[in-house]
Amino acid sequence: MSTVHELPPAIFLMGPTASGKTALALELVEKYPCEIISVDSALVYKGMDIGTAKPDADMQRRAPHRLIDLIDPAESYSAASFCEDALREMADITARGKVPLLTGGTMMYFKFLRDGAAQLPQADEEVRERLLAEGLQYGWPHMHEKLAAIDPQSAERLKPMDSQRIQRALEVYEVSGKTLTEFWAEQQSEPLPYHVVNLAVCPRERSTLHERIALRFRQMVEQGFIDEVKKLHARGDLNVNMPSVRAVGYRQVWDYLDGKYDYEEMIERGIIATRQLAKRQVTWLRSWPDLYWLETEDSNLLQSALKILHANAIFSASS
């Protein structure tokens, strides 16, 4: 049995949206032997660049990001697919003598990579469409109650308006006759074969994070976010039930283009939705084991991170 220090090193760099993860990751890659793997469920989509804060061409030249621009927005991408792809990329980086640096804000992807993904049944499009239609007709709180009757543990974990996950939990039960909770209880997975150091970047004050989120959302709009969504909207093969369109910010602009509310309300709703996402990310992080917190305001953020990484033998002191 290998001890952790006999395993190859890897870094998980997590944090809420707009906390400064990308800037720190860029500094690490430019000065130390790391390569970045994106852990973001929205960055996998081609043509969704501004609203996802996707690394631009200059940043990609300076620090290539793996696992971005993988699929079309009409396609789906699961946490299990991410695990398979991430493990392949991690192995490739390690084989070339470098350290995988996994950074992003999709906490479920990090969790599945750490713990392994349950072997769930394949999606059934017919069942999925029926459940989506039922959810639109009766409302997602009603579907949440339906889920609570068959799988109270999953229902307790999900919010009544979390349409995507409620739909998937109901679909799994209808297709297999087993609940998500039962699948997770039966799960058997190998531990992640890496010595991982877990870092999280977050502002000291919640108000600071809220200000950063509002500023970034307004900047994205100024950079052409609405035009980006217009192109997706005009395709005709995308709709609000798809994970790509439900991504934070995209759904709010999409509804604005549909005339559901005016420009200022769209801005407000986009900022609020992003704040809610950040709150969920921080909640995940508070329960994450062996986590080192770094404050965005730290003037020596890179040195603080390196001190932790050196202490955990990710880099040698002379690196």
C-alpha positions in Angstrom: 0.0 0.0 0.0 1.5 3.3 -1.1 1.7 6.2 1.4 0.6 9.6 0.2 4.1 10.9 -0.3 4.8 8.0 -2.7 1.9 9.1 -4.8 2.4 11.8 -7.6 1.4 15.3 -6.5 -1.6 17.3 -7.6 -3.2 20.6 -6.5 -6.9 21.4 -6.2 -7.3 25.1 -6.4 -11.0 25.9 -5.5 -13.1 28.9 -4.5 -16.3 30.8 -5.3 -16.7 32.6 -8.6 -14.8 35.9 -8.9 -12.6 35.1 -5.9 -9.3 35.2 -7.8 -8.6 31.5 -8.5 -7.5 32.1 -12.1 -5.0 34.8 -11.3 -3.3 32.6 -8.7 -3.3 29.6 -11.0 -1.7 31.7 -13.7 1.1 32.8 -11.4 1.7 29.2 -10.3 1.9 28.0 -13.9 4.3 30.8 -15.0 6.8 30.2 -12.1 6.4 26.5 -11.3 6.1 23.2 -13.1 2.3 23.0 -13.2 -0.3 22.6 -15.9 -3.9 23.6 -15.5 -7.0 21.4 -15.8 -10.3 23.3 -15.8 -12.9 22.1 -13.3 -15.9 24.1 -14.7 -19.1 22.7 -16.1 -19.7 25.8 -18.3 -16.2 26.1 -19.8 -16.7 22.8 -21.6 -19.0 24.5 -24.0 -17.8 26.0 -27.3 -19.0 29.5 -28.1 -19.7 30.3 -24.4 -16.7 32.5 -23.7 -17.6 35.8 -22.2 -20.3 34.7 -19.7 -18.1 31.9 -18.4 -15.0 34.1 -18.0 -13.2 31.6 -20.2 -9.4 32.2 -20.6 -8.8 34.3 -23.6 -6.2 33.5 -26.4 -3.5 35.4 -24.6 -4.0 33.6 -21.3 -4.2 30.3 -23.2 -0.8 30.9 -24.7 0.6 31.8 -21.3 -1.1 28.9 -19.5 -3.0 26.4 -21.6 -6.2 25.1 -19.9 -7.2 21.5 -20.5 -10.9 20.4 -20.6 -12.3 23.6 -22.1 -14.2 23.9 -25.4 -15.0 20.2 -25.5 -18.6 20.1 -26.7 -21.4 22.0 -28.4 -23.9 23.7 -26.1 -26.6 21.3 -27.4 -24.7 18.3 -26.0 -24.5 17.1 -22.4 -21.4 16.5 -20.2 -21.6 14.6 -17.0 -19.5 14.5 -13.8 -18.6 10.9 -14.7 -17.3 12.2 -18.1 -15.3 14.8 -16.3 -13.7 12.3 -14.0 -12.6 10.1 -16.9 -11.2 13.1 -18.9 -9.5 14.7 -15.8 -7.8 11.4 -14.8 -6.5 11.0 -18.4 -5.1 14.6 -18.4 -3.6 14.3 -14.9 -1.8 11.1 -16.0 -0.4 12.9 -19.1 0.8 15.9 -17.0 2.4 13.6 -14.4 4.1 11.5 -17.1 5.8 14.6 -18.4 7.2 15.5 -14.9 4.8 18.2 -14.1 2.1 18.8 -11.4 -1.6 18.8 -12.4 -3.3 22.0 -11.1 -7.0 21.5 -11.2 -8.9 24.8 -10.8 -12.5 25.9 -11.1 -15.7 26.3 -9.2 -17.7 23.2 -10.1 -17.6 21.6 -6.7 -19.5 18.5 -7.8 -16.7 17.7 -10.3 -14.1 18.0 -7.6 -16.1 15.7 -5.3 -16.6 13.1 -7.9 -12.9 13.1 -8.8 -12.0 12.8 -5.1 -14.6 10.2 -4.1 -15.5 8.5 -7.4 -18.8 8.7 -9.3 -21.6 6.3 -8.8 -22.4 4.1 -11.8 -25.7 5.7 -12.7 -27.9 4.5 -15.6 -27.6 6.2 -18.9 -30.0 9.1 -19.6 -33.3 8.2 -21.1 -34.4 11.0 -23.4 -38.1 9.9 -23.4 -38.3 9.8 -19.6 -36.3 13.1 -19.4 -38.6 15.0 -21.7 -41.7 13.8 -19.9 -40.3 14.8 -16.5 -39.3 18.2 -17.9 -42.7 18.7 -19.3 -44.3 17.7 -16.0 -42.0 20.1 -14.2 -42.9 23.0 -16.4 -46.6 22.2 -16.1 -46.8 21.7 -12.3 -43.7 23.5 -11.1 -40.4 22.2 -9.6 -41.5 22.4 -6.0 -44.2 19.9 -6.9 -41.5 17.7 -8.5 -39.4 18.1 -5.4 -42.3 16.8 -3.3 -42.5 13.9 -5.7 -38.8 13.1 -5.2 -39.2 13.4 -1.4 -41.8 10.6 -1.4 -39.3 8.2 -3.1 -35.9 9.5 -2.1 -36.1 11.7 1.0 -32.3 11.9 1.4 -31.8 13.3 -2.1 -34.8 15.7 -1.7 -33.3 17.0 1.5 -30.0 17.8 -0.3 -31.7 19.6 -3.2 -33.5 22.9 -3.3 -37.1 22.9 -4.6 -36.1 24.9 -7.7 -33.0 22.8 -8.6 -34.8 21.6 -11.7 -31.8 19.9 -13.3 -30.9 17.7 -10.4 -34.5 17.0 -9.4 -35.2 15.8 -12.9 -32.1 13.6 -13.0 -32.9 12.0 -9.6 -36.4 11.2 -10.7 -35.2 9.9 -14.1 -32.7 7.6 -12.4 -35.5 6.1 -10.2 -37.9 5.7 -13.2 -35.3 4.0 -15.4 -33.7 1.7 -12.8 -36.2 1.4 -9.9 -33.4 2.5 -7.5 -32.9 5.9 -5.9 -29.8 8.0 -6.2 -29.2 7.4 -2.5 -29.2 3.7 -3.1 -26.7 4.1 -6.0 -24.4 6.1 -3.8 -24.6 3.6 -1.0 -23.5 0.9 -3.3 -20.7 2.9 -4.8 -17.3 1.4 -4.7 -14.4 3.5 -6.0 -10.6 3.5 -5.9 -9.1 6.4 -4.0 -7.7 9.1 -6.2 -4.1 8.0 -7.0 -2.5 11.4 -6.2 -1.1 13.2 -3.2 -3.5 16.2 -3.3 -3.2 19.5 -1.6 -6.5 21.3 -1.4 -6.4 25.2 -1.6 -9.4 27.6 -1.6 -9.2 31.3 -2.5 -12.0 33.5 -1.0 -12.3 37.1 0.1 -12.3 37.7 3.8 -15.6 39.6 3.7 -18.8 38.4 1.9 -19.4 42.0 0.9 -16.1 42.1 -1.0 -17.1 39.0 -2.9 -20.5 40.5 -3.8 -18.8 43.6 -5.1 -16.4 41.6 -7.2 -19.3 39.6 -8.6 -21.3 42.6 -9.5 -18.3 44.3 -11.1 -17.4 41.2 -13.2 -21.0 40.7 -14.4 -21.3 44.3 -15.6 -17.9 44.0 -17.3 -19.0 40.9 -19.1 -22.1 42.7 -20.4 -19.9 45.5 -21.6 -17.6 43.0 -23.3 -20.5 41.6 -25.5 -22.1 39.0 -23.3 -25.6 39.8 -24.6 -24.4 39.4 -28.2 -22.9 36.1 -27.3 -26.2 34.8 -25.9 -28.0 36.2 -29.0 -26.0 33.9 -31.2 -27.0 30.9 -29.1 -30.6 32.1 -28.9 -30.8 32.4 -32.7 -29.6 28.9 -33.4 -33.1 27.4 -32.8 -31.8 24.1 -31.3 -31.2 25.3 -27.8 -33.8 25.9 -25.0 -34.0 26.8 -21.3 -34.1 23.1 -20.2 -30.5 22.5 -21.4 -27.7 22.7 -18.9 -25.8 25.1 -21.2 -28.6 27.6 -21.2 -29.3 27.2 -17.5 -25.7 28.2 -16.7 -25.6 31.2 -14.4 -25.9 34.5 -16.3 -26.9 32.8 -19.6 -30.4 32.0 -18.3 -30.9 35.5 -17.2 -29.8 37.0 -20.5 -31.8 34.4 -22.4 -35.0 35.4 -20.5 -34.2 39.1 -21.2 -34.0 38.3 -25.0 -37.4 36.5 -24.6 -38.8 39.7 -23.2 -39.4 38.4 -19.7 -37.8 41.4 -18.1 -36.0 44.6 -19.0 -32.3 45.3 -19.2 -31.8 46.6 -15.6 -33.7 43.6 -14.2 -31.6 41.2 -16.2 -28.5 42.8 -14.8 -29.9 42.5 -11.2 -31.0 38.9 -11.7 -27.7 37.9 -13.2 -25.8 39.4 -10.3 -28.1 37.8 -7.8 -27.9 34.4 -9.5 -24.1 34.6 -9.4 -24.1 35.5 -5.7 -26.3 32.5 -5.0 -23.8 30.3 -6.9 -21.0 31.7 -4.9 -22.9 31.0 -1.7 -23.4 27.4 -2.7 -19.7 27.0 -3.6 -18.6 28.4 -0.2 -21.0 26.0 1.6 -19.4 23.1 -0.3 -15.9 24.3 0.7 -16.8 24.7 4.4 -17.3 20.9 4.5 -14.3 20.0 2.4 -11.7 18.0 4.5 -8.0 19.0 4.7 -8.6 22.4 3.1 -6.2 25.4 3.3 -8.0 28.7 3.0 -6.3 31.7 1.3 -7.6 35.2 1.5 -8.0 37.1 -1.8 -6.9 40.3 -0.1 -3.5 38.7 0.9 -0.8 40.9 -0.8 1.5 37.9 -0.8 -1.1 35.4 -2.0 1.3 33.4 -4.2 3.9 33.1 -1.4 1.2 32.0 1.0 0.1 29.3 -1.4 3.7 28.2 -2.0 4.4 28.0 1.7 1.5 25.4 1.9 2.6 23.6 -1.2 6.2 23.3 0.0 5.2 22.1 3.4 3.1 19.4 1.7 6.0 18.3 -0.6 4.2 19.4 -3.8 7.3 21.4 -4.8 10.8 21.2 -3.4 11.9 24.3 -1.4 14.3 25.2 -4.2 11.6 25.2 -6.9 
